Amino acid sequence: MLGSLGVAAALGIPLGVALVRMPRLRPFAMGLIAVGQTIPSLALLGFLLPLVGIGRTPAVLALILYALLPIARNTIAGLLSVPDTLQEAADALGLSRRERLREIELPLALPAIVAGLRIAAVSTAGTATIAAAIGGGGLGELIFRGVATVNTRQILAGAIPAALIALLLDGGFAWIEERQSRRWRARSRPDATGAGGG
């Protein structure tokens, strides 16, 4: 599950950055990604089975597809929310496009990007349990076994850890967001010692 989320982030964030630079391509690309979200998870797994077989591979691909949309969409929203005045100031300072992205745009877009990662993490944790239906293993096996035998304890044995994993991931990304925001505020604050020195 974490691997799927990592791959989705590695694809979704650069994709969001690229689509901000290509506004004409953006609606088509995002519409294409959004198609994956409209397919129910079991149906998507069923579509992938003939292509990649049974087991973990179709489950991982499905989780990546489900996580990709919120990450890419929030990356785009965060970058587009950066004030034009800051971009103009970066141009006036002679920053290159890469430097402007690294030093100004991405730090300011970070809350939106992390929000997308949090949405993707929670949805991935929930969807991962479906993987057991095609031999993907995981906590979903306990849930499916419990449903088949009408065993509430077994269902809860799979459902509660899955919910806790989702909460831990959400809390972890919230901590990252707060820490990075603090670092950005500290970097942006004028140097008090330099300002008051004689």
C-alpha positions, 0 to 999 in steps of 0.5 A: 500500500505504501509503495503504491502511494509512493509511486502515485506521489512520484508520478502525480506531483511532477505531472501536476507541475508539468500540467501547470505549465501546459494549460491547454493539455490540462483538462484532457490529462486530468479528465483521463486520470479522473476516468480511473476514479469513476470505475468501481474498485472491483471492476477496475481490478477485473479489468486489470486481471487479463492484462497483468494476471492475479495477485498483488500486481493488479492491486498495486496498479489499481491503488496507484490509479486511485491515488493519482487524481487527488495528488495531481489535482491538489498539486495543480491547485496549490501551484495555481494559488501562488500569487502572481506578485511573488512570481514577478518578484522571483523573475525580478531577482533573476531566478530560473524557472527551476529555482522559482519552483523549488524556492517559492512555488512548491513551498507555498503549494505544500499545504495543498499537495499534502492535503492531496497526499492525505486524501490519497493515503486514506482512500488507498488504505480503504481500497487496499482491502479489496485486493484480497478478492483477487489474491492480493493478500493483506487485511482484506483477507480477514474481512472477506473471510469474516463476511463469508463465515458471518464472523463479526470478530474476524471482520473487525480484525481486518477492518480496525487495523485498516482504519488505524493505518489510514489514521496513522497515514493521515496524521503522519502527513499532517505532521509533515505539513506542519513541520514543512510550513514551520521551516518555510515560515522560519526561512521567510522571516527577516533575520532579526540579528541582521536587522538590528545590528549596527 
